[in-house]
Amino acid sequence: MTKRIGIDLGGTKTEIILTHDDPLDIIHRKRVPTLQEKGYNHILQQLVELIKECLDLSDETPVIGVGIPGSISPETGLVRNANTTCLNGNPFKKDLERQIKLPVFMENDANCFALSEALLGAGRGHEIVLGLIMGTGMGGGVAKDRRVIQGRHGILGEFGHTSIDYNGRDCWCGAKGCLERYISGPAVEQQYVERCGTKLGLREIYERYQSKSDSIAMEVVEEFITFFGRGLANLITAFDPGIVVIGGGLSNIPLLYSKGADLARSQVFSDECTTPVVKNELGDSSGIFGAALLAGE
């Protein structure tokens, strides 16, 4: 039976698992701070050491999959679009393979999330699974017939950087009105502080919305849900998935699955829309199981 190594490289933490062929059958697990401020070489060497530790614990050579907060350009082989910006412009996959002397499968972390939920989680049994990660940013992926769909340029699923208002909010990518600037955690927090001058975290804003104790919080959350419904309707219309699975910190907001989902369904280009919109089943480590599945699926 094949053993697997799965890695989730995030902006804040990096997690690695060594598993049996079933990624949920974990042999070894470790999580460390990414410390991206130390730069590209630090991240590369840290991954090398984590992988070597797993190799020492395995009685066979595992297959290795890595989820990264960006993507590999099929033209250049370099990382692009990563919010862990020190990765951008570097041949991360090639550098890692050269140091560990083993092949590495590397994919966008949101694609890993979609794959894990399609095969092991809430999307089981559906032909097309649309996975959305809503947290410090907003991204996604599509799994069809148990495989990630990458597209011609390897950017399929970069929903966070589709614009819903060409004259809208500035985005770090240089465009305006990107969906990420409306339905991510920092976007909600920024709208709150801009309107009342007080900085609060997303959880407290939502608690104030629920208790109806803060008119600004109610206004900001209602706006967030409206944009979520509009954006999700566009995605359902474009991909017509069997199910939508949501991950990331904002997946814990129940309003997404009630009012948000209803708003989305009401705007889909169809005479009816019954697409389920559900929370992920595999928790905040869902993507790491997808990374472990990149080889051999």
C-alpha positions as CSV (number, residue, x, y, z in Angstrom):
1,M,0.0,0.0,0.0
2,T,1.2,3.5,-0.9
3,K,2.2,5.9,1.8
4,R,1.6,9.6,1.3
5,I,3.0,12.9,2.5
6,G,0.7,15.9,2.4
7,I,1.8,19.4,3.0
8,D,-0.3,22.6,3.5
9,L,1.9,25.6,3.2
10,G,0.0,28.6,4.6
11,G,0.9,32.2,5.2
12,T,0.8,31.6,9.0
13,K,1.4,27.9,9.5
14,T,2.8,25.0,7.6
15,E,1.4,21.5,8.3
16,I,2.7,18.1,7.2
17,I,1.2,14.6,7.5
18,L,2.6,11.2,6.7
19,T,-0.3,8.7,6.0
20,H,-1.1,5.3,4.7
21,D,-2.8,5.1,1.3
22,D,-6.0,6.5,3.0
23,P,-5.0,10.1,3.9
24,L,-7.2,10.0,6.9
25,D,-5.1,7.2,8.3
26,I,-2.4,9.4,9.7
27,I,1.0,8.0,10.9
28,H,2.7,11.4,11.7
29,R,1.5,15.0,11.9
30,K,3.4,18.2,12.6
31,R,2.5,21.9,12.4
32,V,5.1,24.7,12.6
33,P,5.0,28.5,12.0
34,T,5.7,29.4,8.4
35,L,7.6,32.6,9.3
36,Q,7.3,34.0,5.8
37,E,9.0,37.2,6.9
38,K,12.2,35.1,6.9
39,G,11.9,34.7,3.1
40,Y,11.9,32.1,0.4
41,N,15.0,30.1,1.4
42,H,13.7,29.7,4.9
43,I,10.4,28.3,3.7
44,L,12.2,26.0,1.3
45,Q,14.6,24.6,3.9
46,Q,11.8,24.2,6.4
47,L,9.8,22.1,4.0
48,V,12.9,20.0,3.2
49,E,13.5,19.3,6.9
50,L,9.8,18.4,7.5
51,I,9.8,16.0,4.5
52,K,13.1,14.4,5.6
53,E,11.6,13.8,9.0
54,C,8.6,12.0,7.4
55,L,10.9,10.0,5.1
56,D,12.8,8.8,8.2
57,L,9.6,7.5,9.7
58,S,8.4,5.7,6.6
59,D,9.4,2.1,5.6
60,E,8.9,3.0,1.9
61,T,9.2,6.1,-0.3
62,P,5.9,8.0,0.0
63,V,4.3,10.1,-2.8
64,I,4.4,13.8,-1.9
65,G,1.8,16.5,-2.5
66,V,2.1,20.1,-1.5
67,G,-0.7,22.7,-1.4
68,I,0.5,26.3,-1.8
69,P,-1.2,29.7,-1.6
70,G,-0.7,30.4,-5.2
71,S,-0.2,28.4,-8.4
72,I,2.6,27.2,-10.7
73,S,2.7,28.9,-14.1
74,P,2.6,26.2,-16.8
75,E,4.6,28.5,-19.0
76,T,7.5,29.3,-16.7
77,G,7.3,26.8,-13.8
78,L,7.4,29.7,-11.4
79,V,5.0,30.5,-8.5
80,R,2.6,33.3,-9.1
81,N,-0.4,34.9,-7.4
82,A,0.7,33.8,-4.0
83,N,-0.2,36.0,-1.0
84,T,2.9,34.5,0.6
85,T,4.7,36.9,-1.7
86,C,8.2,35.6,-1.2
87,L,7.2,32.5,-3.2
88,N,6.3,34.5,-6.3
89,G,8.8,34.3,-9.2
90,N,10.6,31.3,-7.7
91,P,10.8,27.7,-9.1
92,F,9.5,26.3,-5.8
93,K,8.6,22.9,-7.1
94,K,11.9,22.4,-8.9
95,D,13.9,23.6,-6.0
96,L,12.1,21.3,-3.6
97,E,12.5,18.3,-5.9
98,R,16.2,19.0,-6.3
99,Q,16.8,19.1,-2.6
100,I,14.8,16.0,-1.6
101,K,15.6,14.1,-4.8
102,L,12.0,13.0,-5.2
103,P,9.1,14.1,-7.4
104,V,6.6,16.5,-5.9
105,F,3.0,17.1,-6.9
106,M,2.2,20.8,-6.2
107,E,-1.2,22.5,-6.5
108,N,-3.1,25.5,-5.3
109,D,-4.3,25.0,-1.7
110,A,-8.0,25.8,-2.6
111,N,-7.8,23.1,-5.3
112,C,-6.5,20.7,-2.7
113,F,-9.5,21.6,-0.5
114,A,-11.9,20.9,-3.3
115,L,-10.3,17.6,-4.0
116,S,-10.3,16.5,-0.4
117,E,-14.0,17.4,0.1
118,A,-14.9,15.7,-3.2
119,L,-13.2,12.4,-2.3
120,L,-13.4,12.3,1.4
121,G,-15.7,15.0,2.7
122,A,-19.0,16.8,2.1
123,G,-18.8,16.4,-1.7
124,R,-18.7,12.6,-1.9
125,G,-20.9,11.2,-4.6
126,H,-21.2,14.4,-6.6
127,E,-19.7,14.6,-10.2
128,I,-18.8,18.3,-9.9
129,V,-17.8,19.8,-6.6
130,L,-17.2,23.5,-6.2
131,G,-15.0,24.3,-3.2
132,L,-14.7,27.8,-1.8
133,I,-12.3,28.9,0.9
134,M,-13.3,32.1,2.6
135,G,-10.9,33.4,5.3
136,T,-8.1,36.0,5.1
137,G,-8.7,35.8,1.3
138,M,-11.2,34.1,-0.9
139,G,-10.3,31.4,-3.4
140,G,-11.7,28.2,-4.8
141,G,-11.4,25.1,-6.9
142,V,-13.4,22.7,-8.9
143,A,-13.2,18.9,-8.7
144,K,-14.8,16.9,-11.5
145,D,-14.9,13.1,-11.6
146,R,-12.6,12.9,-8.7
147,R,-9.9,15.1,-10.2
148,V,-9.0,18.8,-9.9
149,I,-9.7,20.8,-13.0
150,Q,-6.8,23.2,-13.7
151,G,-7.7,24.9,-16.9
152,R,-5.4,26.0,-19.8
153,H,-3.5,28.5,-17.6
154,G,-3.8,26.7,-14.3
155,I,-6.0,29.4,-12.8
156,L,-9.4,27.8,-12.8
157,G,-10.8,28.5,-9.3
158,E,-9.3,32.0,-8.8
159,F,-12.8,33.2,-8.1
160,G,-11.6,35.8,-5.6
161,H,-10.1,37.9,-8.4
162,T,-13.2,38.1,-10.6
163,S,-14.7,41.5,-10.4
164,I,-18.3,42.2,-9.3
165,D,-17.8,46.0,-9.5
166,Y,-15.3,47.5,-12.0
167,N,-15.5,50.8,-10.1
168,G,-15.4,49.1,-6.7
169,R,-12.9,48.5,-4.0
170,D,-9.2,48.4,-4.7
171,C,-7.6,44.9,-4.5
172,W,-4.0,44.0,-3.8
173,C,-3.8,42.4,-7.3
174,G,-4.2,45.8,-8.9
175,A,-7.8,45.4,-10.1
176,K,-11.0,46.9,-8.7
177,G,-14.1,45.2,-7.3
178,C,-12.6,41.7,-6.8
179,L,-14.9,39.3,-5.0
180,E,-12.2,38.8,-2.4
181,R,-12.6,42.4,-1.3
182,Y,-16.2,41.8,-0.4
183,I,-16.5,38.3,1.1
184,S,-13.3,37.7,3.0
185,G,-12.7,38.3,6.7
186,P,-10.5,41.3,6.3
187,A,-13.0,42.9,3.9
188,V,-15.8,42.7,6.5
189,E,-13.5,44.1,9.2
190,Q,-12.4,46.9,7.0
191,Q,-15.9,47.9,6.2
192,Y,-16.7,48.1,9.8
193,V,-13.8,50.2,10.8
194,E,-14.3,52.6,7.9
195,R,-17.9,53.2,8.9
196,C,-17.5,53.7,12.7
197,G,-13.8,54.1,13.3
198,T,-13.6,51.1,15.7
199,K,-11.5,48.0,14.8
200,L,-13.2,44.7,15.6
201,G,-12.6,41.1,14.6
202,L,-15.0,39.3,12.4
203,R,-16.3,37.1,15.2
204,E,-17.3,40.1,17.4
205,I,-18.9,41.9,14.4
206,Y,-21.0,38.8,13.7
207,E,-21.9,38.5,17.4
208,R,-23.1,42.1,17.4
209,Y,-25.1,41.4,14.3
210,Q,-26.7,38.4,15.9
211,S,-27.6,40.3,19.1
212,K,-28.9,43.2,17.0
213,S,-26.9,45.5,19.4
214,D,-24.9,47.3,16.7
215,S,-26.5,48.9,13.7
216,I,-23.2,49.2,11.8
217,A,-22.4,45.5,12.4
218,M,-25.9,44.7,11.1
219,E,-25.4,46.8,8.0
220,V,-21.9,45.4,7.3
221,V,-23.0,41.7,7.7
222,E,-26.1,42.2,5.6
223,E,-23.9,43.7,2.9
224,F,-21.5,40.8,3.1
225,I,-24.3,38.3,2.7
226,T,-25.7,40.2,-0.3
227,F,-22.3,40.1,-2.0
228,F,-21.8,36.5,-1.1
229,G,-25.2,35.6,-2.7
230,R,-24.4,37.5,-5.8
231,G,-20.9,36.1,-6.2
232,L,-22.0,32.5,-5.5
233,A,-24.9,32.8,-8.0
234,N,-22.4,33.7,-10.7
235,L,-20.3,30.7,-9.9
236,I,-23.2,28.3,-9.8
237,T,-24.4,29.6,-13.1
238,A,-20.9,29.2,-14.6
239,F,-20.1,25.7,-13.3
240,D,-23.5,24.2,-12.4
241,P,-21.9,22.1,-9.6
242,G,-23.6,19.2,-7.8
243,I,-22.7,20.8,-4.5
244,V,-20.9,23.8,-3.1
245,V,-18.6,23.2,-0.1
246,I,-17.3,26.1,1.9
247,G,-14.1,26.2,4.0
248,G,-12.0,28.7,5.8
249,G,-12.8,30.8,8.9
250,L,-16.0,32.3,7.4
251,S,-17.4,28.8,6.9
252,N,-18.4,28.9,10.6
253,I,-21.0,31.6,9.8
254,P,-24.4,29.9,9.7
255,L,-26.0,32.7,7.7
256,L,-24.1,31.5,4.6
257,Y,-26.1,28.3,4.4
258,S,-29.5,29.9,5.0
259,K,-29.9,33.5,3.8
260,G,-26.7,33.5,1.7
261,A,-27.6,30.3,-0.1
262,D,-31.2,31.4,-0.7
263,L,-30.0,34.7,-2.2
264,A,-27.6,32.8,-4.5
265,R,-30.2,30.3,-5.7
266,S,-32.6,33.2,-6.4
267,Q,-30.2,34.8,-8.8
268,V,-29.0,31.7,-10.7
269,F,-29.8,31.6,-14.5
270,S,-32.2,28.7,-14.3
271,D,-35.9,28.1,-13.8
272,E,-35.0,26.5,-10.5
273,C,-31.8,26.0,-8.4
274,T,-31.5,23.2,-5.8
275,T,-27.7,23.2,-5.4
276,P,-26.8,22.4,-1.8
277,V,-24.4,24.9,-0.1
278,V,-22.7,23.2,2.8
279,K,-19.9,23.5,5.3
280,N,-16.9,21.3,4.8
281,E,-16.6,18.0,6.7
282,L,-12.8,17.8,7.2
283,G,-12.2,21.0,9.2
284,D,-9.4,23.5,8.9
285,S,-7.0,20.8,7.7
286,S,-9.1,19.7,4.8
287,G,-6.6,20.9,2.2
288,I,-3.8,18.8,3.5
289,F,-5.7,15.6,2.8
290,G,-6.2,16.9,-0.7
291,A,-2.5,17.6,-1.1
292,A,-1.8,14.0,0.0
293,L,-4.2,12.8,-2.7
294,L,-2.6,14.8,-5.6
295,A,-0.5,11.7,-6.5
296,G,-2.3,8.7,-7.8
297,E,-5.8,10.1,-8.3
